[in-house]
Amino acid sequence: MDRFLVESHHTANGCKLAVEQILSMGYLNNFDWGCEEGVHIGWAIIEAENADQALGVVPAIIRDKARAVKLSKFGPEMVEKWHTIK
């Protein structure tokens, strides 16, 4: 499975509802939140088959504002390879 960064945007007015719905879906512990700083976004790293599956952790009412970004790691050998490519 791949890892995805899920970014879930919501409004200040919709904050409590978004968090309550994520709680009811069982994913509250997966998310970190910027809401107390006025940034109404939740972030989670989710293992999934694809981006659409990763977005399944976001409530349907705000899913259209969410995105899932596939994550990669770079190792030292990859950085070394960049320097040898001309």
Biopython code that builds the backbone (N, CA, C, O; Angstrom):
import numpy as np
from Bio.PDB.StructureBuilder import StructureBuilder

atoms = [
    (1, "MET", "N", (0.832, -1.188, 0.000)),
    (1, "MET", "CA", (0.000, 0.000, 0.000)),
    (1, "MET", "C", (0.870, 1.242, 0.000)),
    (1, "MET", "O", (2.005, 1.226, 0.475)),
    (2, "ASP", "N", (0.326, 2.300, -0.532)),
    (2, "ASP", "CA", (1.020, 3.582, -0.554)),
    (2, "ASP", "C", (0.575, 4.423, 0.636)),
    (2, "ASP", "O", (-0.446, 4.151, 1.267)),
    (3, "ARG", "N", (1.366, 5.448, 0.922)),
    (3, "ARG", "CA", (1.025, 6.381, 1.989)),
    (3, "ARG", "C", (0.592, 7.696, 1.355)),
    (3, "ARG", "O", (1.190, 8.155, 0.382)),
    (4, "PHE", "N", (-0.457, 8.297, 1.917)),
    (4, "PHE", "CA", (-0.999, 9.544, 1.408)),
    (4, "PHE", "C", (-1.135, 10.546, 2.543)),
    (4, "PHE", "O", (-1.512, 10.200, 3.663)),
    (5, "LEU", "N", (-0.816, 11.805, 2.226)),
    (5, "LEU", "CA", (-1.124, 12.902, 3.131)),
    (5, "LEU", "C", (-2.506, 13.393, 2.745)),
    (5, "LEU", "O", (-2.714, 13.882, 1.634)),
    (6, "VAL", "N", (-3.447, 13.261, 3.662)),
    (6, "VAL", "CA", (-4.812, 13.729, 3.421)),
    (6, "VAL", "C", (-4.949, 15.084, 4.093)),
    (6, "VAL", "O", (-4.656, 15.245, 5.278)),
    (7, "GLU", "N", (-5.400, 16.048, 3.312)),
    (7, "GLU", "CA", (-5.583, 17.419, 3.790)),
    (7, "GLU", "C", (-7.068, 17.730, 3.681)),
    (7, "GLU", "O", (-7.632, 17.747, 2.587)),
    (8, "SER", "N", (-7.696, 17.976, 4.826)),
    (8, "SER", "CA", (-9.145, 18.158, 4.883)),
    (8, "SER", "C", (-9.478, 19.582, 5.304)),
    (8, "SER", "O", (-9.350, 19.941, 6.475)),
    (9, "HIS", "N", (-9.906, 20.391, 4.337)),
    (9, "HIS", "CA", (-10.264, 21.781, 4.588)),
    (9, "HIS", "C", (-11.715, 21.879, 5.054)),
    (9, "HIS", "O", (-12.580, 21.140, 4.584)),
    (10, "HIS", "N", (-11.966, 22.785, 5.968)),
    (10, "HIS", "CA", (-13.327, 23.077, 6.410)),
    (10, "HIS", "C", (-13.361, 24.532, 6.881)),
    (10, "HIS", "O", (-12.317, 25.158, 7.062)),
    (11, "THR", "N", (-14.540, 25.047, 7.071)),
    (11, "THR", "CA", (-14.672, 26.439, 7.504)),
    (11, "THR", "C", (-14.661, 26.517, 9.031)),
    (11, "THR", "O", (-14.826, 25.510, 9.721)),
    (12, "ALA", "N", (-14.467, 27.721, 9.535)),
    (12, "ALA", "CA", (-14.538, 27.927, 10.989)),
    (12, "ALA", "C", (-15.922, 27.547, 11.506)),
    (12, "ALA", "O", (-16.049, 26.948, 12.573)),
    (13, "ASN", "N", (-16.955, 27.897, 10.748)),
    (13, "ASN", "CA", (-18.320, 27.561, 11.158)),
    (13, "ASN", "C", (-18.583, 26.064, 11.117)),
    (13, "ASN", "O", (-19.383, 25.555, 11.902)),
    (14, "GLY", "N", (-17.919, 25.354, 10.212)),
    (14, "GLY", "CA", (-18.130, 23.917, 10.071)),
    (14, "GLY", "C", (-17.141, 23.073, 10.846)),
    (14, "GLY", "O", (-17.144, 21.848, 10.724)),
    (15, "CYS", "N", (-16.297, 23.704, 11.639)),
    (15, "CYS", "CA", (-15.217, 23.012, 12.335)),
    (15, "CYS", "C", (-15.730, 21.907, 13.263)),
    (15, "CYS", "O", (-15.307, 20.756, 13.154)),
    (16, "LYS", "N", (-16.628, 22.252, 14.160)),
    (16, "LYS", "CA", (-17.113, 21.262, 15.126)),
    (16, "LYS", "C", (-17.763, 20.077, 14.426)),
    (16, "LYS", "O", (-17.545, 18.929, 14.814)),
    (17, "LEU", "N", (-18.560, 20.349, 13.397)),
    (17, "LEU", "CA", (-19.226, 19.272, 12.669)),
    (17, "LEU", "C", (-18.206, 18.373, 11.973)),
    (17, "LEU", "O", (-18.339, 17.150, 12.006)),
    (18, "ALA", "N", (-17.199, 18.961, 11.350)),
    (18, "ALA", "CA", (-16.175, 18.173, 10.662)),
    (18, "ALA", "C", (-15.444, 17.260, 11.638)),
    (18, "ALA", "O", (-15.257, 16.075, 11.363)),
    (19, "VAL", "N", (-15.035, 17.807, 12.772)),
    (19, "VAL", "CA", (-14.307, 17.016, 13.767)),
    (19, "VAL", "C", (-15.209, 15.934, 14.353)),
    (19, "VAL", "O", (-14.774, 14.797, 14.535)),
    (20, "GLU", "N", (-16.453, 16.278, 14.646)),
    (20, "GLU", "CA", (-17.384, 15.273, 15.181)),
    (20, "GLU", "C", (-17.620, 14.139, 14.199)),
    (20, "GLU", "O", (-17.716, 12.979, 14.601)),
    (21, "GLN", "N", (-17.714, 14.463, 12.909)),
    (21, "GLN", "CA", (-17.935, 13.416, 11.913)),
    (21, "GLN", "C", (-16.709, 12.530, 11.745)),
    (21, "GLN", "O", (-16.836, 11.316, 11.582)),
    (22, "ILE", "N", (-15.533, 13.123, 11.782)),
    (22, "ILE", "CA", (-14.313, 12.321, 11.698)),
    (22, "ILE", "C", (-14.196, 11.429, 12.931)),
    (22, "ILE", "O", (-13.740, 10.290, 12.826)),
    (23, "LEU", "N", (-14.598, 11.928, 14.091)),
    (23, "LEU", "CA", (-14.643, 11.103, 15.299)),
    (23, "LEU", "C", (-15.592, 9.918, 15.091)),
    (23, "LEU", "O", (-15.242, 8.778, 15.396)),
    (24, "SER", "N", (-16.782, 10.190, 14.575)),
    (24, "SER", "CA", (-17.770, 9.118, 14.406)),
    (24, "SER", "C", (-17.327, 8.097, 13.357)),
    (24, "SER", "O", (-17.760, 6.946, 13.395)),
    (25, "MET", "N", (-16.477, 8.504, 12.432)),
    (25, "MET", "CA", (-15.959, 7.588, 11.417)),
    (25, "MET", "C", (-14.788, 6.757, 11.944)),
    (25, "MET", "O", (-14.359, 5.797, 11.303)),
    (26, "GLY", "N", (-14.271, 7.139, 13.129)),
    (26, "GLY", "CA", (-13.186, 6.382, 13.747)),
    (26, "GLY", "C", (-11.787, 6.819, 13.364)),
    (26, "GLY", "O", (-10.829, 6.085, 13.606)),
    (27, "TYR", "N", (-11.642, 7.995, 12.771)),
    (27, "TYR", "CA", (-10.331, 8.455, 12.294)),
    (27, "TYR", "C", (-9.772, 9.647, 13.062)),
    (27, "TYR", "O", (-8.757, 10.209, 12.651)),
    (28, "LEU", "N", (-10.399, 10.049, 14.158)),
    (28, "LEU", "CA", (-9.970, 11.261, 14.855)),
    (28, "LEU", "C", (-8.495, 11.194, 15.273)),
    (28, "LEU", "O", (-7.776, 12.187, 15.161)),
    (29, "ASN", "N", (-8.049, 10.045, 15.748)),
    (29, "ASN", "CA", (-6.655, 9.923, 16.202)),
    (29, "ASN", "C", (-5.653, 9.963, 15.063)),
    (29, "ASN", "O", (-4.456, 10.113, 15.308)),
    (30, "ASN", "N", (-6.110, 9.833, 13.818)),
    (30, "ASN", "CA", (-5.209, 9.909, 12.671)),
    (30, "ASN", "C", (-4.899, 11.350, 12.277)),
    (30, "ASN", "O", (-3.922, 11.601, 11.572)),
    (31, "PHE", "N", (-5.719, 12.294, 12.725)),
    (31, "PHE", "CA", (-5.618, 13.675, 12.250)),
    (31, "PHE", "C", (-4.888, 14.582, 13.234)),
    (31, "PHE", "O", (-4.961, 14.409, 14.450)),
    (32, "ASP", "N", (-4.190, 15.546, 12.666)),
    (32, "ASP", "CA", (-3.660, 16.701, 13.385)),
    (32, "ASP", "C", (-4.384, 17.911, 12.805)),
    (32, "ASP", "O", (-4.750, 17.926, 11.630)),
    (33, "TRP", "N", (-4.583, 18.912, 13.634)),
    (33, "TRP", "CA", (-5.448, 20.034, 13.272)),
    (33, "TRP", "C", (-4.751, 21.377, 13.427)),
    (33, "TRP", "O", (-3.918, 21.558, 14.315)),
    (34, "GLY", "N", (-5.099, 22.318, 12.552)),
    (34, "GLY", "CA", (-4.599, 23.681, 12.654)),
    (34, "GLY", "C", (-5.653, 24.646, 13.162)),
    (34, "GLY", "O", (-5.412, 25.852, 13.217)),
    (35, "CYS", "N", (-6.812, 24.137, 13.532)),
    (35, "CYS", "CA", (-7.978, 24.962, 13.864)),
    (35, "CYS", "C", (-7.720, 25.964, 14.993)),
    (35, "CYS", "O", (-8.182, 27.103, 14.920)),
    (36, "GLU", "N", (-7.007, 25.565, 16.010)),
    (36, "GLU", "CA", (-6.772, 26.479, 17.139)),
    (36, "GLU", "C", (-5.873, 27.647, 16.754)),
    (36, "GLU", "O", (-5.773, 28.624, 17.498)),
    (37, "GLU", "N", (-5.216, 27.554, 15.592)),
    (37, "GLU", "CA", (-4.402, 28.654, 15.073)),
    (37, "GLU", "C", (-5.140, 29.407, 13.970)),
    (37, "GLU", "O", (-4.568, 30.278, 13.315)),
    (38, "GLY", "N", (-6.422, 29.065, 13.767)),
    (38, "GLY", "CA", (-7.214, 29.727, 12.737)),
    (38, "GLY", "C", (-7.046, 29.130, 11.349)),
    (38, "GLY", "O", (-7.561, 29.677, 10.373)),
    (39, "VAL", "N", (-6.332, 28.016, 11.248)),
    (39, "VAL", "CA", (-6.137, 27.320, 9.981)),
    (39, "VAL", "C", (-7.034, 26.089, 10.031)),
    (39, "VAL", "O", (-6.674, 25.084, 10.643)),
    (40, "HIS", "N", (-8.179, 26.161, 9.402)),
    (40, "HIS", "CA", (-9.187, 25.102, 9.521)),
    (40, "HIS", "C", (-8.931, 23.999, 8.506)),
    (40, "HIS", "O", (-9.631, 23.840, 7.506)),
    (41, "ILE", "N", (-7.877, 23.243, 8.828)),
    (41, "ILE", "CA", (-7.446, 22.106, 8.024)),
    (41, "ILE", "C", (-7.059, 20.991, 8.984)),
    (41, "ILE", "O", (-6.457, 21.229, 10.031)),
    (42, "GLY", "N", (-7.422, 19.763, 8.602)),
    (42, "GLY", "CA", (-6.948, 18.578, 9.304)),
    (42, "GLY", "C", (-6.010, 17.823, 8.388)),
    (42, "GLY", "O", (-6.252, 17.733, 7.184)),
    (43, "TRP", "N", (-4.934, 17.277, 8.948)),
    (43, "TRP", "CA", (-3.966, 16.509, 8.173)),
    (43, "TRP", "C", (-3.840, 15.114, 8.767)),
    (43, "TRP", "O", (-3.809, 14.938, 9.985)),
    (44, "ALA", "N", (-3.769, 14.129, 7.882)),
    (44, "ALA", "CA", (-3.576, 12.747, 8.325)),
    (44, "ALA", "C", (-2.706, 12.037, 7.299)),
    (44, "ALA", "O", (-2.772, 12.324, 6.104)),
    (45, "ILE", "N", (-1.894, 11.110, 7.779)),
    (45, "ILE", "CA", (-1.157, 10.229, 6.873)),
    (45, "ILE", "C", (-1.857, 8.881, 6.928)),
    (45, "ILE", "O", (-1.988, 8.266, 7.986)),
    (46, "ILE", "N", (-2.307, 8.436, 5.745)),
    (46, "ILE", "CA", (-3.149, 7.258, 5.630)),
    (46, "ILE", "C", (-2.512, 6.275, 4.652)),
    (46, "ILE", "O", (-2.027, 6.681, 3.596)),
    (47, "GLU", "N", (-2.510, 5.004, 4.988)),
    (47, "GLU", "CA", (-2.108, 3.965, 4.041)),
    (47, "GLU", "C", (-3.337, 3.543, 3.258)),
    (47, "GLU", "O", (-4.377, 3.225, 3.835)),
    (48, "ALA", "N", (-3.207, 3.544, 1.926)),
    (48, "ALA", "CA", (-4.346, 3.214, 1.071)),
    (48, "ALA", "C", (-3.848, 2.710, -0.277)),
    (48, "ALA", "O", (-2.680, 2.875, -0.630)),
    (49, "GLU", "N", (-4.753, 2.097, -1.012)),
    (49, "GLU", "CA", (-4.441, 1.599, -2.358)),
    (49, "GLU", "C", (-4.290, 2.746, -3.356)),
    (49, "GLU", "O", (-3.493, 2.666, -4.291)),
    (50, "ASN", "N", (-5.069, 3.819, -3.147)),
    (50, "ASN", "CA", (-5.037, 4.951, -4.073)),
    (50, "ASN", "C", (-5.582, 6.197, -3.357)),
    (50, "ASN", "O", (-6.037, 6.128, -2.215)),
    (51, "ALA", "N", (-5.522, 7.322, -4.052)),
    (51, "ALA", "CA", (-5.936, 8.593, -3.448)),
    (51, "ALA", "C", (-7.418, 8.600, -3.097)),
    (51, "ALA", "O", (-7.807, 9.122, -2.052)),
    (52, "ASP", "N", (-8.243, 8.027, -3.959)),
    (52, "ASP", "CA", (-9.684, 8.002, -3.669)),
    (52, "ASP", "C", (-9.973, 7.226, -2.394)),
    (52, "ASP", "O", (-10.812, 7.634, -1.591)),
    (53, "GLN", "N", (-9.280, 6.109, -2.207)),
    (53, "GLN", "CA", (-9.481, 5.324, -0.987)),
    (53, "GLN", "C", (-9.004, 6.118, 0.234)),
    (53, "GLN", "O", (-9.649, 6.084, 1.281)),
    (54, "ALA", "N", (-7.892, 6.824, 0.108)),
    (54, "ALA", "CA", (-7.377, 7.632, 1.216)),
    (54, "ALA", "C", (-8.374, 8.715, 1.609)),
    (54, "ALA", "O", (-8.525, 9.022, 2.791)),
    (55, "LEU", "N", (-9.051, 9.291, 0.627)),
    (55, "LEU", "CA", (-10.033, 10.345, 0.911)),
    (55, "LEU", "C", (-11.257, 9.820, 1.639)),
    (55, "LEU", "O", (-12.074, 10.609, 2.114)),
    (56, "GLY", "N", (-11.401, 8.519, 1.738)),
    (56, "GLY", "CA", (-12.525, 7.928, 2.460)),
    (56, "GLY", "C", (-12.524, 8.229, 3.945)),
    (56, "GLY", "O", (-13.522, 7.974, 4.619)),
    (57, "VAL", "N", (-11.429, 8.766, 4.478)),
    (57, "VAL", "CA", (-11.383, 9.131, 5.901)),
    (57, "VAL", "C", (-11.980, 10.510, 6.156)),
    (57, "VAL", "O", (-12.127, 10.930, 7.304)),
    (58, "VAL", "N", (-12.324, 11.212, 5.076)),
    (58, "VAL", "CA", (-12.887, 12.560, 5.181)),
    (58, "VAL", "C", (-14.403, 12.464, 5.026)),
    (58, "VAL", "O", (-14.879, 11.788, 4.114)),
    (59, "PRO", "N", (-15.171, 13.123, 5.894)),
    (59, "PRO", "CA", (-16.630, 13.090, 5.761)),
    (59, "PRO", "C", (-17.085, 13.586, 4.390)),
    (59, "PRO", "O", (-16.496, 14.505, 3.821)),
    (60, "ALA", "N", (-18.127, 12.972, 3.881)),
    (60, "ALA", "CA", (-18.638, 13.304, 2.544)),
    (60, "ALA", "C", (-18.973, 14.780, 2.392)),
    (60, "ALA", "O", (-18.817, 15.335, 1.305)),
    (61, "ILE", "N", (-19.434, 15.431, 3.465)),
    (61, "ILE", "CA", (-19.856, 16.835, 3.348)),
    (61, "ILE", "C", (-18.699, 17.791, 3.064)),
    (61, "ILE", "O", (-18.931, 18.912, 2.612)),
    (62, "ILE", "N", (-17.447, 17.367, 3.322)),
    (62, "ILE", "CA", (-16.298, 18.233, 3.034)),
    (62, "ILE", "C", (-15.276, 17.551, 2.127)),
    (62, "ILE", "O", (-14.207, 18.110, 1.882)),
    (63, "ARG", "N", (-15.580, 16.368, 1.632)),
    (63, "ARG", "CA", (-14.630, 15.616, 0.807)),
    (63, "ARG", "C", (-14.271, 16.362, -0.472)),
    (63, "ARG", "O", (-13.155, 16.219, -0.970)),
    (64, "ASP", "N", (-15.185, 17.149, -1.010)),
    (64, "ASP", "CA", (-14.889, 17.876, -2.251)),
    (64, "ASP", "C", (-13.828, 18.958, -2.051)),
    (64, "ASP", "O", (-13.259, 19.451, -3.024)),
    (65, "LYS", "N", (-13.557, 19.332, -0.794)),
    (65, "LYS", "CA", (-12.519, 20.325, -0.497)),
    (65, "LYS", "C", (-11.213, 19.657, -0.055)),
    (65, "LYS", "O", (-10.216, 20.340, 0.184)),
    (66, "ALA", "N", (-11.217, 18.332, 0.054)),
    (66, "ALA", "CA", (-10.052, 17.597, 0.543)),
    (66, "ALA", "C", (-9.165, 17.165, -0.620)),
    (66, "ALA", "O", (-9.589, 17.141, -1.776)),
    (67, "ARG", "N", (-7.929, 16.828, -0.284)),
    (67, "ARG", "CA", (-7.031, 16.242, -1.276)),
    (67, "ARG", "C", (-6.149, 15.207, -0.609)),
    (67, "ARG", "O", (-5.903, 15.254, 0.596)),
    (68, "ALA", "N", (-5.678, 14.271, -1.419)),
    (68, "ALA", "CA", (-4.760, 13.239, -0.950)),
    (68, "ALA", "C", (-3.535, 13.273, -1.845)),
    (68, "ALA", "O", (-3.644, 13.199, -3.069)),
    (69, "VAL", "N", (-2.369, 13.386, -1.225)),
    (69, "VAL", "CA", (-1.108, 13.474, -1.961)),
    (69, "VAL", "C", (-0.292, 12.226, -1.635)),
    (69, "VAL", "O", (-0.003, 11.945, -0.472)),
    (70, "LYS", "N", (0.075, 11.484, -2.678)),
    (70, "LYS", "CA", (0.897, 10.290, -2.479)),
    (70, "LYS", "C", (2.283, 10.718, -1.998)),
    (70, "LYS", "O", (2.902, 11.613, -2.573)),
    (71, "LEU", "N", (2.757, 10.072, -0.944)),
    (71, "LEU", "CA", (4.040, 10.424, -0.347)),
    (71, "LEU", "C", (5.133, 9.477, -0.819)),
    (71, "LEU", "O", (4.883, 8.304, -1.096)),
    (72, "SER", "N", (6.347, 10.006, -0.905)),
    (72, "SER", "CA", (7.532, 9.224, -1.260)),
    (72, "SER", "C", (8.639, 9.573, -0.286)),
    (72, "SER", "O", (8.630, 10.631, 0.343)),
    (73, "LYS", "N", (9.579, 8.675, -0.178)),
    (73, "LYS", "CA", (10.796, 8.960, 0.586)),
    (73, "LYS", "C", (11.961, 8.896, -0.380)),
    (73, "LYS", "O", (11.972, 8.066, -1.290)),
    (74, "PHE", "N", (12.943, 9.763, -0.191)),
    (74, "PHE", "CA", (14.153, 9.741, -0.988)),
    (74, "PHE", "C", (15.295, 9.247, -0.105)),
    (74, "PHE", "O", (15.485, 9.734, 1.009)),
    (75, "GLY", "N", (16.035, 8.298, -0.602)),
    (75, "GLY", "CA", (17.199, 7.793, 0.109)),
    (75, "GLY", "C", (18.462, 8.426, -0.441)),
    (75, "GLY", "O", (18.431, 9.066, -1.492)),
    (76, "PRO", "N", (19.574, 8.252, 0.261)),
    (76, "PRO", "CA", (20.846, 8.830, -0.181)),
    (76, "PRO", "C", (21.231, 8.377, -1.592)),
    (76, "PRO", "O", (21.805, 9.151, -2.359)),
    (77, "GLU", "N", (20.914, 7.116, -1.935)),
    (77, "GLU", "CA", (21.270, 6.620, -3.268)),
    (77, "GLU", "C", (20.511, 7.362, -4.369)),
    (77, "GLU", "O", (21.040, 7.544, -5.466)),
    (78, "MET", "N", (19.296, 7.787, -4.093)),
    (78, "MET", "CA", (18.527, 8.542, -5.075)),
    (78, "MET", "C", (19.158, 9.915, -5.288)),
    (78, "MET", "O", (19.272, 10.379, -6.422)),
    (79, "VAL", "N", (19.560, 10.554, -4.217)),
    (79, "VAL", "CA", (20.196, 11.875, -4.321)),
    (79, "VAL", "C", (21.508, 11.749, -5.079)),
    (79, "VAL", "O", (21.842, 12.592, -5.912)),
    (80, "GLU", "N", (22.240, 10.696, -4.784)),
    (80, "GLU", "CA", (23.511, 10.448, -5.489)),
    (80, "GLU", "C", (23.257, 10.260, -6.980)),
    (80, "GLU", "O", (24.008, 10.768, -7.813)),
    (81, "LYS", "N", (22.201, 9.532, -7.313)),
    (81, "LYS", "CA", (21.858, 9.267, -8.715)),
    (81, "LYS", "C", (21.547, 10.582, -9.438)),
    (81, "LYS", "O", (21.897, 10.732, -10.608)),
    (82, "TRP", "N", (20.901, 11.527, -8.768)),
    (82, "TRP", "CA", (20.604, 12.812, -9.381)),
    (82, "TRP", "C", (21.876, 13.517, -9.836)),
    (82, "TRP", "O", (21.894, 14.186, -10.869)),
    (83, "HIS", "N", (22.934, 13.359, -9.053)),
    (83, "HIS", "CA", (24.179, 14.051, -9.368)),
    (83, "HIS", "C", (24.951, 13.378, -10.492)),
    (83, "HIS", "O", (25.834, 13.997, -11.086)),
    (84, "THR", "N", (24.636, 12.124, -10.796)),
    (84, "THR", "CA", (25.344, 11.431, -11.861)),
    (84, "THR", "C", (24.606, 11.517, -13.202)),
    (84, "THR", "O", (25.168, 11.183, -14.245)),
    (85, "ILE", "N", (23.356, 11.963, -13.170)),
    (85, "ILE", "CA", (22.570, 12.106, -14.403)),
    (85, "ILE", "C", (22.946, 13.432, -15.061)),
    (85, "ILE", "O", (22.939, 14.487, -14.427)),
    (86, "LYS", "N", (23.274, 13.347, -16.352)),
    (86, "LYS", "CA", (23.659, 14.582, -17.078)),
    (86, "LYS", "C", (22.720, 14.859, -18.198)),
    (86, "LYS", "O", (22.886, 15.848, -18.912)),
]
sb = StructureBuilder()
sb.init_structure("model")
sb.init_model(0)
sb.init_chain("A")
sb.init_seg("    ")
for serial, (resi, resn, name, xyz) in enumerate(atoms, 1):
    if name == "N":
        sb.init_residue(resn, " ", resi, " ")
    sb.init_atom(name, np.array(xyz, "f"), 0.0, 1.0, " ", f" {name:<3s}", serial, name[0])
structure = sb.get_structure()
